[in-house]
Amino acid sequence: MLRIYLLSLTSLFALGFALSACGGDTCVDTCEGDQIRLCVDGVLGEAEDCGNGMMCMEMDNGMEHCMVMGDDDDSSTNM
């Protein structure tokens, strides 16, 4: 009886580990400070720096990505 219990417990642990290792269906790109962790094939990668002049931002819809940071003030634009 104990052997069956331990085998079942081990199987559940292995299944849980496998599901968390592959990222499941909840894997999305995620900002981590000024860096981004990209989700590739359901696996969340290591944090990477955004490109030069870019910052990791969260959009109103919840999407997180690196984007160019610029001057939003149009007063200096020649027309």
C-alpha positions in Angstrom: 0.0 0.0 0.0 2.8 2.4 0.9 4.6 1.5 -2.4 1.5 2.5 -4.4 1.1 5.8 -2.5 4.7 6.7 -3.1 4.5 5.8 -6.7 1.3 7.9 -7.1 2.9 10.8 -5.3 6.1 10.6 -7.4 4.0 10.5 -10.6 2.0 13.6 -9.6 5.2 15.4 -8.8 6.7 14.5 -12.1 3.6 15.6 -14.0 3.5 18.9 -12.2 7.2 19.5 -12.9 6.8 18.7 -16.6 3.8 21.1 -16.9 5.6 23.9 -15.2 8.8 23.3 -17.2 7.1 23.7 -20.5 5.3 26.9 -19.5 1.8 25.6 -20.1 -0.5 27.8 -22.0 0.0 30.9 -19.8 3.5 31.8 -21.1 3.7 35.4 -22.3 6.5 38.0 -22.7 7.1 39.6 -19.3 8.9 42.8 -18.3 11.4 42.4 -15.5 12.5 45.9 -14.6 14.2 47.4 -17.7 14.6 43.9 -19.2 12.2 41.5 -20.9 11.8 37.7 -20.7 10.6 36.4 -24.0 8.3 33.4 -24.3 9.5 31.1 -27.1 7.7 27.8 -27.8 5.9 27.9 -24.5 9.1 28.4 -22.4 9.9 31.7 -20.7 13.6 32.6 -21.3 16.1 34.5 -19.3 15.8 38.2 -18.9 17.4 40.2 -21.7 18.2 43.9 -22.1 15.9 45.8 -24.5 17.6 47.3 -27.5 19.4 50.7 -27.4 17.0 53.5 -26.6 14.2 51.0 -25.7 12.5 50.2 -22.4 10.2 47.3 -21.4 6.7 48.6 -21.0 3.2 47.2 -20.3 0.5 48.4 -22.6 -3.1 49.1 -21.6 -4.2 45.7 -22.8 -1.6 44.0 -20.6 0.9 43.1 -23.4 4.5 43.7 -22.3 7.3 44.4 -24.8 10.3 46.5 -25.5 9.5 49.8 -27.2 11.4 52.9 -28.3 11.2 55.7 -25.8 11.1 59.1 -27.5 10.1 62.7 -27.0 6.3 62.9 -26.9 6.4 66.7 -27.1 5.4 67.7 -30.6 6.1 71.4 -29.9 9.6 71.1 -31.4 8.4 69.5 -34.6 8.8 71.8 -37.7 5.7 71.9 -39.9 
